[in-house]
Amino acid sequence: MRTYAGHSSAVESNALFGRNLAKGQTGLSIAFDLPTQTGYDADDELARGEVGKVGVPVAHIGDMRALMDGIPLDEMNTSMTINATAMWLLSLYIAVAEERGTDPASLQGTTQNDIIKEYLSRGTYVFPPEPSLRLITDMVTYTVANVPSWNPTNICSYHLQEAGATPVQEIAYSLSTAIAVLDAVRDSGQVPPEKFGDVVERISFFVNAGVRFIEEMCKLRAFVQLWDELVSERYGVTDAKQRRFRYGVQVNSLGLTEAQPENNIGRIVLEMLAVTMSKDARARAVQLPAWNEALGLPRPWDQQWSLRLQQVLAYESDLLEYDDIFRGSTVIEAEVDSLVSAAREEMARIEGMGGAVAAIESGYMKSALVSAHAARRARIESGEDVVVGVNRYQETEPSPLLVDIDSSILVVDPAVEAQALERLEKWRADRDDVRVSRALQQLEADARTTTNLMPASLECARAGVTTGEWTDALRSVFGEYRAPTGVSAAIGIGEPTESLTRVRAAVRETGEALGGRLRFLVGKPGLDGHSNGAEQIAVRARDAGFEVIYQGIRLTPAQIVAAAVQEDVHVVGLSILSGSHRELVPMVLDGLRAAGLTDVPVVVGGIIPDADADALRALGVAAVFTPKDYDATAIMGQVLNTIRAAHALPLI
């Protein structure tokens, strides 16, 4: 039983871990901040406004010591949501264990380390696919030999569903990712053939469970069947224990609503049941989101509520006392067979392209997800898919949970970033620079060969190298990567609705009045890689008749301003879900004014509390959109009106 936690600093997060463990939590699930996830130190330009926001900042071994202070590493099962820099965080964790005299072979836990889905959804990738796969391969081979109870990679279908994946896509893309990893490990020659079952046994999965109970449960049963087939037939693993489909789950966050957020508790419970009721496909670990995640960062009390839901199910109900209650159901078997058949077909299509890496580089998988998400949005907007409190049953009594909305979420102290900068400066001043330089030189030298990079990374950790320095050393060898956005090839609304037809006409009329087609710049400032919302806005803007400029994720405010100038845009839309809107949006506004673009309105979308939205509007933001604004066509109409208002045209 876990809650996903971490914020502000290593010291504060350690205190939070202690409180959660005292409440009966049985493992740790660590959330890292975006600079840590993407390999930047706190003093990097791209880290502005992001330090400590969505997780704990870990800049060096000193932070890892503070984070795990008082926690017995040889007894704890620790899950780390970390991908591009997974090798680095695992090295820090092992190095701290060594300092304590703990045998690394006794460590238990998981590094997420699924880079394929980062190119498709979360966006915390750094390097191109091939060197990223090499890092995963090196971690797998090192841990199987030296940290045998560690799960070095956790294939994530969770984030695929958050990006719009259908159950078939979720199964097929995840298993195609597993094939890419296992093929790379096998072909590396670092593991003897007779030991390959040990590799397979350490591959775990992290899945999503949505609110469609039967479909989600059948999806997991299909996963179990296909995984067993795959590792038996492709890799020749004969030990049934090693072939077991081992998965943990976080239930769906995509379906959590800002409107009537108390309804989210019902959704969370139903989704938890989907991965616990079926014994033949039961999750090994469960973590639940908080009821108010669509509003902002949850507080410790909100996380406690989610933990108590798991404890009631496990210790008060009789759910875990019986054999599989769905075995033999013809309805369930038919649905599982349908999912298995369709997933096999999609996996064969990806294999025919050259595998998961090729399907990433071509943009195939990303475009398919963007299209699937657009179709989902269209169903919600039309009312075909009902979301209680959003597109039906909007009438509500005032919620006592939201009486003081500003205290209903956790707000990270703005001083956290300045404090992190001070700690970083002191760390660099106090360490052995000669040892640091020698360790980084060895890392870079090994990266230019086929040498396993874990030993050099461990020495970097022991020497006091920082997260940004470790990543920069590898950037100098591997380069950086910008993944396809999937927007240009995505299928939006097929048959235009009446409202979209009206907006299209108004966009065309406004363009004619202003002397050309309207240009809409969609920007993702900072390190927030959750691009699903930005992609959907870009697709709908295109369908509404705008010329869309969308360059993907991880842009500085200066780069966004430069693009606005170069493309001569009529409106700038900023998407920020990491909580850094208070720092980044003013920088874009100031840049546009300095560039003379005073007639270009700025609109902002994201997880933005009401008080922050008011502050942004006071600074000059023309409109603010949050998850409750579910109708993308209506958003297009409002965006168009900001353009018309900026040019003294009557509103539509």
C-alpha positions as CSV (number, residue, x, y, z in Angstrom):
1,M,0.0,0.0,0.0
2,R,1.5,3.3,-1.1
3,T,0.8,6.9,-1.8
4,Y,2.8,8.8,-4.3
5,A,4.6,11.5,-2.4
6,G,7.4,14.0,-2.3
7,H,7.6,17.8,-2.4
8,S,9.6,20.9,-1.6
9,S,12.9,19.4,-0.2
10,A,14.5,16.1,0.8
11,V,14.0,17.0,4.5
12,E,10.3,17.9,4.2
13,S,9.7,14.8,2.0
14,N,11.4,12.6,4.6
15,A,9.1,13.9,7.3
16,L,6.1,13.1,5.0
17,F,7.4,9.6,4.4
18,G,7.7,9.1,8.1
19,R,4.1,10.2,8.8
20,N,2.8,8.0,6.0
21,L,4.7,4.9,7.2
22,A,3.3,5.5,10.7
23,K,-0.2,5.5,9.3
24,G,0.3,2.0,7.9
25,Q,1.7,2.6,4.5
26,T,3.9,-0.5,3.6
27,G,6.2,1.0,1.0
28,L,7.5,4.2,-0.5
29,S,6.5,5.7,-3.8
30,I,8.7,8.7,-4.5
31,A,7.7,11.6,-6.6
32,F,10.7,13.6,-7.9
33,D,10.5,17.2,-9.1
34,L,10.9,18.0,-12.8
35,P,14.5,19.2,-12.7
36,T,15.5,15.9,-11.1
37,Q,13.5,13.9,-13.7
38,T,14.9,15.7,-16.7
39,G,18.5,16.1,-15.5
40,Y,18.8,19.8,-14.5
41,D,20.3,21.4,-11.5
42,A,18.2,24.1,-9.7
43,D,20.3,26.9,-11.2
44,D,19.5,26.0,-14.8
45,E,17.3,28.4,-16.8
46,L,14.8,25.6,-17.5
47,A,14.5,24.8,-13.8
48,R,13.0,28.2,-13.0
49,G,9.7,27.8,-11.2
50,E,9.9,24.0,-11.2
51,V,12.0,23.2,-8.1
52,G,10.1,21.1,-5.6
53,K,6.8,21.6,-7.3
54,V,5.6,18.1,-8.4
55,G,8.0,16.1,-6.2
56,V,11.2,16.2,-4.2
57,P,14.4,17.7,-5.6
58,V,17.4,15.4,-5.4
59,A,20.5,17.1,-6.7
60,H,23.2,14.9,-5.2
61,I,24.0,12.2,-2.6
62,G,23.5,14.7,0.2
63,D,19.8,15.1,-0.8
64,M,19.4,11.3,-1.0
65,R,20.9,10.9,2.5
66,A,18.4,13.4,3.9
67,L,15.5,11.9,1.9
68,M,16.0,8.4,3.3
69,D,17.2,9.5,6.8
70,G,15.9,7.1,9.4
71,I,14.4,4.7,6.9
72,P,15.8,1.1,7.0
73,L,16.8,0.6,3.3
74,D,17.2,-3.2,3.7
75,E,13.6,-3.4,5.0
76,M,11.9,-0.8,2.8
77,N,10.4,-1.5,-0.7
78,T,11.0,1.8,-2.5
79,S,9.4,2.7,-5.8
80,M,10.9,5.6,-7.8
81,T,9.0,7.4,-10.6
82,I,12.1,8.2,-12.5
83,N,13.0,7.5,-16.1
84,A,15.7,9.4,-18.1
85,T,17.8,9.8,-15.0
86,A,16.8,6.5,-13.4
87,M,20.4,5.2,-13.5
88,W,21.5,8.2,-11.6
89,L,18.8,8.0,-8.9
90,L,19.4,4.3,-8.4
91,S,23.2,5.0,-8.1
92,L,22.5,7.6,-5.4
93,Y,20.2,5.1,-3.5
94,I,22.8,2.4,-3.7
95,A,25.6,4.7,-2.6
96,V,23.6,5.8,0.5
97,A,23.0,2.1,1.3
98,E,26.7,1.5,1.0
99,E,27.5,4.4,3.4
100,R,25.3,2.8,6.0
101,G,26.9,-0.6,5.6
102,T,23.8,-2.0,3.9
103,D,24.4,-4.7,1.3
104,P,23.0,-3.5,-2.1
105,A,21.9,-7.1,-2.7
106,S,19.3,-6.6,0.1
107,L,17.7,-3.6,-1.5
108,Q,14.1,-4.0,-2.8
109,G,12.2,-1.6,-5.0
110,T,11.5,-0.4,-8.5
111,T,12.8,2.3,-10.8
112,Q,10.1,3.1,-13.4
113,N,12.7,3.5,-16.2
114,D,10.3,3.1,-19.1
115,I,11.5,5.7,-21.6
116,I,9.2,4.7,-24.5
117,K,6.2,6.0,-22.7
118,E,8.0,9.2,-21.9
119,Y,8.2,10.0,-25.6
120,L,4.4,9.3,-25.8
121,S,3.0,10.9,-22.6
122,R,5.0,12.2,-19.6
123,G,7.7,13.9,-21.6
124,T,10.6,13.6,-19.2
125,Y,12.9,12.0,-21.7
126,V,16.4,13.5,-22.3
127,F,18.3,11.4,-24.8
128,P,17.4,9.8,-28.2
129,P,15.7,6.4,-28.0
130,E,18.7,4.2,-28.8
131,P,21.0,5.5,-26.0
132,S,18.1,5.7,-23.7
133,L,17.5,2.0,-24.3
134,R,21.2,1.4,-23.6
135,L,20.8,3.0,-20.2
136,I,17.9,0.7,-19.4
137,T,19.8,-2.3,-20.6
138,D,22.8,-1.5,-18.4
139,M,20.6,-1.1,-15.4
140,V,18.8,-4.3,-16.0
141,T,22.0,-6.3,-16.4
142,Y,23.7,-4.6,-13.4
143,T,20.8,-5.1,-11.0
144,V,20.1,-8.7,-12.0
145,A,23.7,-9.5,-11.0
146,N,24.2,-7.1,-8.1
147,V,20.7,-6.0,-6.7
148,P,18.7,-9.1,-7.5
149,S,15.5,-8.0,-5.7
150,W,15.3,-4.7,-7.5
151,N,12.9,-4.2,-10.4
152,P,15.1,-2.2,-12.8
153,T,12.3,-1.2,-15.2
154,N,8.6,-0.8,-14.7
155,I,6.8,-0.9,-18.1
156,C,4.0,1.7,-17.8
157,S,0.7,1.4,-19.4
158,Y,-0.6,3.9,-16.8
159,H,0.6,7.0,-18.7
160,L,-0.6,5.7,-22.0
161,Q,-4.2,5.7,-20.8
162,E,-3.7,9.1,-19.4
163,A,-2.6,10.2,-22.9
164,G,-5.8,8.7,-24.4
165,A,-4.9,5.1,-25.1
166,T,-7.7,2.6,-25.7
167,P,-7.3,-0.7,-23.7
168,V,-6.0,-2.4,-26.9
169,Q,-3.4,0.4,-27.4
170,E,-2.5,0.2,-23.7
171,I,-1.8,-3.5,-23.9
172,A,-0.1,-3.5,-27.3
173,Y,2.2,-0.5,-26.7
174,S,3.3,-1.7,-23.3
175,L,4.1,-5.2,-24.4
176,S,5.9,-3.8,-27.5
177,T,8.0,-1.7,-25.1
178,A,8.8,-4.8,-23.1
179,I,9.9,-6.6,-26.2
180,A,12.2,-3.7,-27.1
181,V,13.8,-3.8,-23.6
182,L,14.2,-7.6,-23.5
183,D,15.5,-7.8,-27.0
184,A,18.1,-5.2,-26.2
185,V,19.2,-7.0,-23.0
186,R,19.4,-10.3,-24.8
187,D,21.4,-8.8,-27.7
188,S,23.8,-6.9,-25.5
189,G,25.5,-10.2,-24.5
190,Q,25.7,-9.1,-20.9
191,V,23.4,-11.9,-19.6
192,P,24.1,-15.6,-20.3
193,P,21.2,-17.3,-22.1
194,E,20.6,-19.6,-19.1
195,K,20.1,-16.6,-16.8
196,F,17.6,-14.8,-19.1
197,G,14.7,-16.0,-17.0
198,D,16.2,-14.0,-14.1
199,V,15.9,-10.9,-16.3
200,V,12.3,-11.6,-17.2
201,E,11.4,-12.2,-13.6
202,R,12.6,-8.6,-12.7
203,I,10.5,-6.9,-15.4
204,S,7.4,-5.4,-13.7
205,F,4.5,-3.3,-15.0
206,F,2.7,-0.2,-13.8
207,V,-0.9,-0.1,-15.1
208,N,-3.9,2.2,-15.1
209,A,-7.4,1.3,-14.1
210,G,-10.2,3.5,-15.4
211,V,-13.8,3.7,-14.4
212,R,-15.1,1.1,-16.9
213,F,-14.9,-1.7,-14.4
214,I,-15.5,-4.8,-16.6
215,E,-13.3,-3.5,-19.4
216,E,-10.4,-2.7,-17.1
217,M,-10.5,-6.0,-15.3
218,C,-10.6,-7.9,-18.6
219,K,-7.7,-5.8,-19.8
220,L,-5.6,-7.1,-16.9
221,R,-6.5,-10.7,-17.6
222,A,-5.5,-10.1,-21.2
223,F,-2.2,-8.7,-20.0
224,V,-1.6,-11.8,-18.0
225,Q,-2.3,-14.1,-20.9
226,L,-0.3,-12.2,-23.5
227,W,2.7,-11.8,-21.2
228,D,2.9,-15.5,-20.4
229,E,2.7,-16.3,-24.2
230,L,5.4,-13.7,-25.0
231,V,8.1,-14.7,-22.5
232,S,7.5,-18.4,-23.2
233,E,7.5,-18.3,-26.9
234,R,9.9,-15.4,-27.7
235,Y,12.4,-15.9,-24.9
236,G,12.0,-19.5,-24.0
237,V,11.3,-19.0,-20.3
238,T,9.9,-22.2,-18.9
239,D,9.7,-21.4,-15.2
240,A,6.1,-20.3,-14.5
241,K,7.2,-18.2,-11.5
242,Q,9.5,-16.2,-13.8
243,R,6.7,-15.7,-16.3
244,R,4.3,-14.2,-13.8
245,F,2.8,-10.9,-14.9
246,R,3.8,-8.7,-11.9
247,Y,2.2,-5.3,-11.8
248,G,1.4,-2.4,-9.6
249,V,-1.4,0.1,-10.3
250,Q,-2.3,3.7,-9.8
251,V,-5.9,4.2,-10.6
252,N,-6.9,6.7,-13.2
253,S,-6.2,10.4,-12.8
254,L,-7.4,11.4,-16.3
255,G,-11.0,10.9,-15.2
256,L,-10.7,12.9,-12.0
257,T,-12.8,16.1,-12.3
258,E,-12.4,19.6,-11.0
259,A,-16.2,20.0,-11.1
260,Q,-17.8,18.3,-8.0
261,P,-14.5,16.7,-7.0
262,E,-16.1,14.8,-4.2
263,N,-17.4,12.4,-6.9
264,N,-13.8,11.4,-7.5
265,I,-13.9,9.2,-4.4
266,G,-16.5,7.0,-5.9
267,R,-14.5,6.8,-9.1
268,I,-11.3,5.9,-7.2
269,V,-13.0,3.1,-5.2
270,L,-14.5,1.6,-8.4
271,E,-11.2,1.7,-10.2
272,M,-9.4,0.1,-7.2
273,L,-11.9,-2.8,-7.3
274,A,-11.1,-3.5,-10.9
275,V,-7.5,-4.5,-10.1
276,T,-8.2,-6.3,-6.8
277,M,-11.4,-8.3,-7.3
278,S,-10.0,-10.7,-9.9
279,K,-7.5,-13.0,-8.0
280,D,-6.1,-14.3,-11.3
281,A,-5.0,-10.8,-12.3
282,R,-4.7,-9.0,-9.0
283,A,-2.3,-6.1,-8.5
284,R,0.7,-6.7,-6.3
285,A,0.8,-3.0,-5.2
286,V,-1.8,-0.3,-5.3
287,Q,-1.5,3.4,-5.0
288,L,-4.5,5.7,-5.2
289,P,-4.7,9.4,-6.3
290,A,-6.3,11.9,-4.0
291,W,-9.8,13.2,-4.5
292,N,-8.6,16.8,-5.3
293,E,-5.8,16.2,-7.7
294,A,-7.7,18.0,-10.5
295,L,-7.5,21.1,-8.2
296,G,-3.8,21.1,-7.3
297,L,-1.3,19.2,-5.1
298,P,-3.0,17.0,-2.5
299,R,-2.3,17.6,1.2
300,P,-1.2,14.9,3.6
301,W,-4.8,14.5,4.8
302,D,-5.9,13.9,1.3
303,Q,-3.2,11.2,0.8
304,Q,-4.3,9.7,4.1
305,W,-7.9,9.3,2.8
306,S,-6.6,7.4,-0.2
307,L,-4.5,5.1,2.0
308,R,-7.5,4.4,4.3
309,L,-9.5,3.3,1.3
310,Q,-7.0,0.6,0.6
311,Q,-6.9,-0.4,4.2
312,V,-10.7,-0.7,4.5
313,L,-10.7,-3.0,1.4
314,A,-7.8,-5.1,2.6
315,Y,-8.6,-5.5,6.3
316,E,-12.4,-4.9,6.7
317,S,-13.8,-6.6,3.5
318,D,-13.6,-10.3,2.6
319,L,-12.5,-9.5,-0.9
320,L,-9.1,-11.1,-0.6
321,E,-10.4,-14.3,1.1
322,Y,-11.8,-16.0,-2.0
323,D,-10.5,-17.6,-5.2
324,D,-11.1,-15.8,-8.5
325,I,-14.9,-15.1,-8.6
326,F,-14.9,-14.3,-12.4
327,R,-13.2,-17.6,-13.6
328,G,-15.5,-19.4,-15.9
329,S,-17.7,-16.4,-16.8
330,T,-18.4,-16.6,-20.5
331,V,-19.0,-12.8,-20.6
332,I,-15.5,-12.1,-19.1
333,E,-13.8,-14.7,-21.3
334,A,-15.3,-13.3,-24.5
335,E,-14.2,-9.8,-23.6
336,V,-10.7,-11.0,-22.8
337,D,-10.5,-12.9,-26.0
338,S,-11.5,-9.8,-28.0
339,L,-8.8,-7.7,-26.3
340,V,-6.1,-10.4,-26.8
341,S,-6.9,-10.7,-30.5
342,A,-6.9,-7.0,-31.1
343,A,-3.8,-6.4,-29.1
344,R,-1.9,-9.2,-31.0
345,E,-2.9,-7.5,-34.2
346,E,-1.6,-4.1,-33.1
347,M,1.6,-5.6,-31.7
348,A,2.2,-7.3,-35.1
349,R,1.8,-3.9,-36.8
350,I,4.4,-2.4,-34.5
351,E,6.7,-5.3,-35.0
352,G,6.4,-4.9,-38.8
353,M,7.5,-1.3,-38.5
354,G,10.7,-2.4,-36.8
355,G,9.5,-2.4,-33.2
356,A,8.6,0.2,-30.5
357,V,11.6,2.4,-31.1
358,A,10.9,2.7,-34.8
359,A,7.2,3.3,-34.1
360,I,8.3,6.2,-31.8
361,E,10.7,7.7,-34.3
362,S,8.1,7.6,-37.1
363,G,5.5,9.2,-34.9
364,Y,3.0,6.4,-35.4
365,M,2.3,5.6,-31.8
366,K,2.2,9.3,-30.7
367,S,-0.3,10.2,-33.5
368,A,-2.5,7.2,-32.6
369,L,-2.7,8.3,-29.0
370,V,-3.4,11.9,-29.9
371,S,-6.2,10.7,-32.2
372,A,-7.6,8.4,-29.6
373,H,-7.6,11.2,-27.0
374,A,-9.3,13.5,-29.4
375,A,-12.0,10.9,-30.0
376,R,-12.5,10.6,-26.3
377,R,-12.9,14.3,-25.8
378,A,-15.4,14.5,-28.7
379,R,-17.5,11.8,-27.0
380,I,-17.5,13.7,-23.7
381,E,-18.4,17.0,-25.5
382,S,-21.3,15.4,-27.4
383,G,-22.6,13.7,-24.2
384,E,-22.1,10.2,-25.6
385,D,-19.7,9.6,-22.7
386,V,-21.3,10.8,-19.5
387,V,-19.1,12.4,-16.8
388,V,-21.2,13.1,-13.8
389,G,-21.0,16.7,-12.6
390,V,-19.3,17.7,-15.9
391,N,-21.5,17.1,-18.9
392,R,-24.5,15.8,-16.9
393,Y,-26.0,16.4,-13.4
394,Q,-24.1,19.7,-13.0
395,E,-26.6,20.9,-10.3
396,T,-24.9,20.6,-6.9
397,E,-25.1,21.7,-3.3
398,P,-22.1,23.7,-2.0
399,S,-19.4,21.3,-1.0
400,P,-18.1,21.6,2.6
401,L,-14.8,20.2,1.3
402,L,-14.3,23.3,-0.8
403,V,-15.4,26.0,1.6
404,D,-11.8,27.4,1.7
405,I,-10.5,26.3,-1.7
406,D,-7.1,27.8,-1.1
407,S,-6.5,25.5,1.9
408,S,-7.9,22.5,0.0
409,I,-4.6,21.9,-1.8
410,L,-1.0,22.0,-0.9
411,V,0.9,25.1,-2.0
412,V,4.7,24.8,-2.2
413,D,6.5,27.7,-0.5
414,P,8.0,30.0,-3.2
415,A,11.1,30.1,-1.0
416,V,11.8,26.4,-1.8
417,E,13.7,27.3,-5.0
418,A,15.9,29.9,-3.4
419,Q,16.8,27.5,-0.6
420,A,17.6,24.8,-3.1
421,L,20.0,27.2,-4.9
422,E,21.7,28.0,-1.6
423,R,22.2,24.3,-0.8
424,L,23.5,23.6,-4.3
425,E,26.1,26.3,-4.1
426,K,27.3,25.2,-0.7
427,W,27.5,21.5,-1.9
428,R,29.6,22.5,-4.8
429,A,31.9,24.6,-2.6
430,D,32.5,21.8,-0.1
431,R,33.1,18.8,-2.3
432,D,36.4,17.4,-3.8
433,D,36.5,19.0,-7.3
434,V,39.3,16.7,-8.4
435,R,37.4,13.6,-7.6
436,V,34.2,15.0,-9.2
437,S,36.1,15.9,-12.4
438,R,37.7,12.4,-12.6
439,A,34.4,10.7,-12.1
440,L,32.7,12.7,-14.8
441,Q,35.5,12.1,-17.2
442,Q,35.2,8.3,-16.6
443,L,31.5,8.4,-17.2
444,E,31.9,10.3,-20.5
445,A,34.6,7.9,-21.6
446,D,32.5,4.8,-20.8
447,A,29.5,6.3,-22.6
448,R,31.6,6.4,-25.8
449,T,32.1,2.6,-25.5
450,T,29.9,-0.3,-24.8
451,T,31.0,-0.4,-21.1
452,N,28.1,-0.8,-18.6
453,L,27.5,2.7,-17.2
454,M,26.4,1.7,-13.7
455,P,29.9,1.5,-12.2
456,A,30.9,5.0,-13.5
457,S,27.5,6.4,-12.3
458,L,28.0,4.9,-8.8
459,E,31.4,6.6,-8.6
460,C,29.8,9.9,-9.7
461,A,27.3,9.5,-6.9
462,R,30.0,8.8,-4.3
463,A,32.1,11.7,-5.5
464,G,29.4,14.3,-5.1
465,V,28.5,14.9,-8.7
466,T,25.1,16.7,-9.2
467,T,22.1,15.6,-11.2
468,G,22.7,18.2,-13.9
469,E,26.4,17.3,-14.2
470,W,25.7,13.6,-14.6
471,T,23.1,14.3,-17.3
472,D,25.3,16.9,-19.0
473,A,28.1,14.4,-19.3
474,L,25.8,12.0,-21.1
475,R,24.3,14.8,-23.2
476,S,27.7,15.5,-24.5
477,V,27.9,12.0,-25.9
478,F,24.3,11.0,-26.6
479,G,22.9,14.4,-27.6
480,E,19.3,15.4,-26.8
481,Y,16.0,14.5,-28.5
482,R,12.7,16.1,-29.4
483,A,10.0,13.5,-29.9
484,P,7.3,13.9,-32.5
485,T,4.3,15.8,-31.2
486,G,1.7,13.7,-33.0
487,V,-0.4,16.7,-33.8
488,S,0.1,17.0,-37.5
489,A,-1.0,13.5,-38.3
490,A,-3.7,13.2,-35.6
491,I,-7.3,12.8,-36.6
492,G,-9.5,15.4,-34.9
493,I,-13.3,15.7,-35.2
494,G,-14.5,13.8,-38.2
495,E,-17.9,15.3,-38.9
496,P,-17.9,18.9,-37.6
497,T,-20.5,19.7,-35.1
498,E,-22.8,22.7,-35.4
499,S,-20.8,24.6,-32.8
500,L,-17.5,23.9,-34.6
501,T,-18.9,25.0,-37.9
502,R,-19.9,28.3,-36.3
503,V,-16.4,28.8,-34.8
504,R,-14.7,28.0,-38.1
505,A,-16.8,30.6,-39.8
506,A,-15.9,33.2,-37.2
507,V,-12.2,32.3,-37.3
508,R,-12.2,32.7,-41.1
509,E,-14.1,36.0,-40.9
510,T,-11.7,37.4,-38.2
511,G,-8.7,36.3,-40.3
512,E,-10.1,38.2,-43.3
513,A,-10.6,41.3,-41.2
514,L,-7.0,41.1,-39.9
515,G,-5.5,40.4,-43.3
516,G,-4.7,36.7,-43.2
517,R,-5.2,33.3,-41.6
518,L,-5.2,33.5,-37.8
519,R,-2.0,32.0,-36.2
520,F,-2.2,30.3,-32.8
521,L,1.0,29.5,-30.9
522,V,0.6,26.7,-28.4
523,G,3.5,26.7,-26.0
524,K,4.7,24.5,-23.1
525,P,7.1,26.6,-21.0
526,G,9.3,25.0,-18.4
527,L,9.9,21.3,-17.8
528,D,6.2,20.1,-17.6
529,G,6.1,17.3,-20.1
530,H,2.4,16.4,-19.7
531,S,1.5,17.6,-23.2
532,N,-1.9,15.9,-23.6
533,G,-3.9,19.0,-23.0
534,A,-1.7,21.2,-25.3
535,E,-1.9,18.6,-28.0
536,Q,-5.7,18.4,-27.8
537,I,-6.0,22.2,-28.0
538,A,-3.6,22.3,-31.0
539,V,-5.7,19.6,-32.8
540,R,-9.0,21.4,-32.1
541,A,-7.5,24.8,-33.0
542,R,-6.5,23.3,-36.3
543,D,-10.0,21.8,-36.8
544,A,-11.4,25.3,-36.0
545,G,-9.4,26.9,-38.9
546,F,-6.4,28.3,-37.0
547,E,-2.9,27.9,-38.3
548,V,-1.3,26.2,-35.4
549,I,2.3,26.5,-34.3
550,Y,3.2,23.8,-31.7
551,Q,6.9,23.0,-31.1
552,G,6.4,20.5,-28.3
553,I,7.5,20.5,-24.7
554,R,10.3,22.0,-22.6
555,L,10.7,25.6,-24.0
556,T,12.0,28.6,-22.1
557,P,9.9,31.7,-22.0
558,A,12.4,33.4,-24.3
559,Q,12.0,30.7,-26.9
560,I,8.2,31.0,-26.8
561,V,8.5,34.8,-27.3
562,A,11.0,34.3,-30.1
563,A,8.6,31.9,-31.9
564,A,5.7,34.4,-31.4
565,V,7.8,37.1,-33.1
566,Q,9.0,34.9,-35.9
567,E,5.6,33.4,-36.7
568,D,3.8,36.7,-36.3
569,V,1.1,35.1,-34.3
570,H,-2.3,36.4,-33.2
571,V,-2.5,34.6,-29.9
572,V,-0.3,32.7,-27.5
573,G,-1.6,29.8,-25.5
574,L,0.4,28.4,-22.6
575,S,-0.2,25.0,-21.1
576,I,1.3,24.4,-17.6
577,L,0.3,21.5,-15.3
578,S,3.2,21.5,-12.9
579,G,2.2,24.5,-10.7
580,S,4.9,26.8,-12.2
581,H,2.4,29.1,-13.8
582,R,3.0,31.8,-11.2
583,E,6.7,32.1,-12.2
584,L,6.7,31.3,-16.0
585,V,3.6,33.1,-17.3
586,P,4.8,36.6,-16.1
587,M,8.1,35.9,-17.9
588,V,6.3,35.3,-21.2
589,L,4.1,38.3,-20.7
590,D,7.1,40.5,-20.1
591,G,8.9,39.1,-23.1
592,L,6.0,39.7,-25.4
593,R,5.7,43.3,-24.2
594,A,9.4,43.9,-24.6
595,A,9.2,42.5,-28.2
596,G,6.4,45.0,-29.0
597,L,3.7,42.4,-29.2
598,T,1.2,44.3,-27.1
599,D,-1.8,43.3,-29.3
600,V,-1.1,39.5,-28.9
601,P,-3.3,38.1,-26.1
602,V,-2.0,35.3,-23.9
603,V,-4.3,32.6,-22.7
604,V,-3.3,30.0,-20.1
605,G,-4.5,26.4,-19.4
606,G,-3.6,24.0,-16.6
607,I,-4.2,23.0,-13.0
608,I,-4.6,26.6,-11.8
609,P,-6.4,27.5,-8.5
610,D,-8.9,30.3,-8.6
611,A,-6.7,32.7,-6.7
612,D,-3.9,32.1,-9.1
613,A,-6.2,32.6,-12.0
614,D,-7.3,35.9,-10.7
615,A,-3.6,36.9,-10.2
616,L,-2.7,35.9,-13.8
617,R,-5.6,37.9,-15.2
618,A,-4.5,40.9,-13.2
619,L,-1.1,40.6,-14.8
620,G,-2.7,40.8,-18.3
621,V,-3.6,37.2,-19.2
622,A,-6.7,37.3,-21.4
623,A,-8.3,34.0,-20.3
624,V,-7.5,31.1,-18.0
625,F,-8.8,27.6,-18.6
626,T,-8.8,24.7,-16.1
627,P,-10.1,21.0,-16.3
628,K,-13.7,22.1,-15.8
629,D,-13.5,23.7,-19.2
630,Y,-14.0,20.4,-21.0
631,D,-15.5,21.7,-24.3
632,A,-12.5,22.4,-26.6
633,T,-14.7,24.1,-29.2
634,A,-16.1,26.5,-26.7
635,I,-12.5,27.2,-25.7
636,M,-11.7,28.0,-29.3
637,G,-14.6,30.5,-29.3
638,Q,-13.3,32.2,-26.2
639,V,-9.7,32.3,-27.6
640,L,-11.0,33.9,-30.8
641,N,-12.8,36.6,-28.7
642,T,-9.5,37.5,-27.0
643,I,-8.0,38.1,-30.5
644,R,-11.1,40.2,-31.5
645,A,-11.0,42.2,-28.3
646,A,-7.2,42.9,-28.8
647,H,-8.0,44.4,-32.2
648,A,-11.2,46.3,-31.2
649,L,-13.5,43.9,-33.2
650,P,-16.9,43.1,-31.8
651,L,-17.1,39.8,-29.9
652,I,-18.9,36.8,-31.4
